[in-house]
Amino acid sequence: MDVMYFAWVRERIGLPKETVDTQAATVAELVDELRAREERYAAAFADVTALRVAVDQELAGFDAPLAGVREVAFFPPMTGG
């Protein structure tokens, strides 16, 4: 699946997007796999309460299932004005 990173998440990881082979069943499990990769991922996902996630371009929770998902995006909360 494609995993996309926005704003400071992208800056910490150093990539806007990558294709990931995963056995994760949920977004939370995917985050655990990414954290274990290396320090830049661990830093980006250190505090998931500061992150939002979209699954196939729809806002979702970290408990969202990944079966059949093509794209997961991580980004900080946004404010309007």
Backbone bond lengths (Angstrom), bond angles and torsions (degrees), N, CA, C in turn:
res aa  C-N    CA-C-N  psi(-1)  N-CA   C-N-CA  omega(-1)  CA-C   N-CA-C  phi
1 M - - - 1.442 - - 1.516 108.73 -
2 D 1.325 115.94 157.76 1.451 120.95 175.68 1.521 108.76 -86.63
3 V 1.321 115.64 135.49 1.457 121.49 175.48 1.517 106.70 -119.56
4 M 1.331 115.18 125.83 1.463 121.29 -176.35 1.523 109.78 -114.56
5 Y 1.336 114.97 144.60 1.456 121.21 -178.30 1.528 108.48 -125.88
6 F 1.331 116.39 136.75 1.456 120.99 -177.97 1.529 111.02 -125.97
7 A 1.330 115.60 154.24 1.463 124.76 174.58 1.533 110.60 57.60
8 W 1.342 117.69 -133.35 1.462 120.01 -175.25 1.523 112.32 -67.67
9 V 1.322 118.88 -20.83 1.470 120.59 175.91 1.526 108.64 -64.65
10 R 1.326 116.25 -45.99 1.470 121.68 177.70 1.529 110.58 -61.42
11 E 1.329 116.48 -41.27 1.468 120.21 -179.40 1.527 111.37 -63.25
12 R 1.316 117.76 -42.32 1.466 120.91 -178.89 1.524 112.43 -69.55
13 I 1.330 115.94 -38.06 1.467 119.38 -178.26 1.525 111.09 -82.94
14 G 1.330 116.34 -32.17 1.461 120.01 178.70 1.511 114.28 89.14
15 L 1.323 117.05 10.80 1.460 122.33 179.70 1.530 109.92 -138.30
16 P 1.317 117.70 143.29 1.459 118.75 173.93 1.532 112.03 -83.80
17 K 1.360 115.65 -26.30 1.464 119.91 -173.39 1.519 108.87 -163.06
18 E 1.327 115.49 147.93 1.459 120.20 173.52 1.527 109.17 -153.09
19 T 1.309 115.60 158.87 1.454 121.21 175.22 1.522 107.23 -97.32
20 V 1.332 115.64 128.69 1.460 121.47 -174.61 1.526 109.55 -121.96
21 D 1.329 115.35 130.39 1.467 121.07 169.85 1.518 105.97 -91.92
22 T 1.316 116.56 123.00 1.456 119.63 -175.17 1.518 111.34 -138.58
23 Q 1.311 114.48 152.50 1.458 121.49 172.24 1.523 110.04 -105.45
24 A 1.325 116.91 4.68 1.465 122.25 -176.69 1.524 110.72 -63.12
25 A 1.321 115.42 138.94 1.461 120.97 177.92 1.527 111.91 -92.57
26 T 1.334 116.51 -22.21 1.468 121.16 -178.84 1.523 109.69 -135.10
27 V 1.320 115.39 168.21 1.462 120.58 176.38 1.525 109.88 -60.00
28 A 1.331 117.90 -41.95 1.465 121.47 -179.95 1.527 111.27 -59.07
29 E 1.320 117.43 -40.54 1.468 120.64 178.00 1.527 110.67 -67.49
30 L 1.329 117.19 -37.09 1.460 120.89 175.62 1.527 109.99 -61.49
31 V 1.321 117.01 -44.48 1.463 120.89 178.42 1.529 110.04 -59.71
32 D 1.316 117.60 -42.75 1.468 120.58 177.96 1.528 111.11 -60.23
33 E 1.330 117.51 -42.87 1.465 121.38 177.80 1.524 110.81 -62.51
34 L 1.333 116.68 -44.42 1.459 120.40 -179.33 1.527 110.98 -64.75
35 R 1.337 116.74 -44.49 1.478 121.00 178.56 1.522 111.64 -55.12
36 A 1.328 116.13 -37.98 1.461 121.02 -176.24 1.532 112.83 -74.83
37 R 1.313 117.81 -12.97 1.461 120.98 -177.50 1.521 112.58 -62.92
38 E 1.315 115.85 -56.32 1.460 120.80 -178.51 1.527 109.83 -169.35
39 E 1.303 116.80 173.93 1.457 122.92 -171.12 1.532 113.20 -59.99
40 R 1.321 118.69 -38.12 1.471 118.80 -177.66 1.526 111.58 -63.72
41 Y 1.318 117.95 -34.68 1.468 121.13 175.81 1.525 110.24 -72.33
42 A 1.328 116.25 -41.16 1.464 119.99 177.97 1.522 110.22 -59.01
43 A 1.320 117.41 -39.93 1.470 121.07 179.08 1.525 110.98 -67.58
44 A 1.313 116.85 -42.57 1.468 120.83 -177.93 1.526 111.92 -66.29
45 F 1.331 116.68 -34.09 1.464 121.26 -176.68 1.529 113.11 -107.53
46 A 1.328 116.89 20.48 1.468 121.03 -178.57 1.526 111.84 -62.27
47 D 1.325 116.80 -37.37 1.465 120.65 -177.76 1.528 108.58 -130.03
48 V 1.319 116.67 90.28 1.463 119.60 -176.69 1.528 112.39 -69.29
49 T 1.334 118.05 -13.94 1.467 119.06 175.91 1.526 110.56 -67.98
50 A 1.333 116.80 -15.91 1.465 121.65 177.86 1.523 111.54 -94.01
51 L 1.329 117.31 10.87 1.462 121.76 -177.01 1.520 111.57 -124.51
52 R 1.310 114.20 153.99 1.458 122.62 169.48 1.519 106.69 -120.42
53 V 1.327 115.22 159.21 1.460 119.94 -178.48 1.521 109.34 -135.46
54 A 1.319 114.74 144.81 1.460 121.31 172.84 1.529 107.42 -124.39
55 V 1.308 115.64 136.32 1.464 122.52 178.31 1.516 106.86 -115.24
56 D 1.326 115.32 119.99 1.470 120.98 -174.62 1.536 110.85 47.84
57 Q 1.324 115.26 47.19 1.466 125.54 174.29 1.528 114.78 66.68
58 E 1.347 116.69 22.49 1.467 121.29 174.29 1.514 108.37 -125.64
59 L 1.336 116.52 132.93 1.453 119.62 178.18 1.519 110.40 -55.49
60 A 1.319 115.33 139.14 1.457 120.68 -176.76 1.522 109.31 -146.39
61 G 1.311 115.62 171.20 1.456 121.49 175.03 1.513 109.93 -97.80
62 F 1.318 115.21 170.77 1.452 119.57 179.70 1.525 112.32 -72.05
63 D 1.324 116.77 -10.33 1.465 120.53 176.11 1.531 111.77 -91.64
64 A 1.327 117.16 3.96 1.477 121.21 -178.40 1.526 110.51 -64.32
65 P 1.337 117.05 136.25 1.467 120.43 178.16 1.523 111.20 -71.99
66 L 1.325 115.77 151.93 1.467 121.12 -178.64 1.523 113.62 -106.25
67 A 1.304 118.54 -1.00 1.468 121.06 -179.60 1.527 109.88 -57.94
68 G 1.316 116.20 122.85 1.451 121.91 177.89 1.518 115.26 77.40
69 V 1.312 118.06 2.21 1.462 121.78 -178.12 1.531 110.18 -77.07
70 R 1.324 115.65 138.47 1.464 120.88 179.06 1.520 112.76 -101.91
71 E 1.354 117.25 -25.41 1.456 119.66 -174.18 1.524 111.22 -146.82
72 V 1.327 116.03 134.58 1.459 122.76 173.35 1.519 106.88 -125.54
73 A 1.322 116.97 133.24 1.465 121.49 179.60 1.518 109.80 -124.05
74 F 1.327 115.97 137.90 1.455 122.45 177.80 1.519 109.15 -116.64
75 F 1.325 116.64 135.95 1.459 121.36 -177.40 1.526 109.69 -158.46
76 P 1.340 116.77 157.25 1.457 119.24 176.28 1.523 110.59 -74.53
77 P 1.328 116.73 160.65 1.482 118.70 176.02 1.533 109.73 -59.70
78 M 1.298 115.82 147.16 1.458 120.36 -179.96 1.519 109.88 -113.64
79 T 1.291 114.60 148.76 1.465 119.28 176.42 1.515 108.42 -117.35
80 G 1.291 115.17 149.25 1.468 119.75 178.32 1.517 109.50 -104.31
81 G 1.294 114.45 172.75 1.457 115.23 179.13 1.488 112.57 -174.49
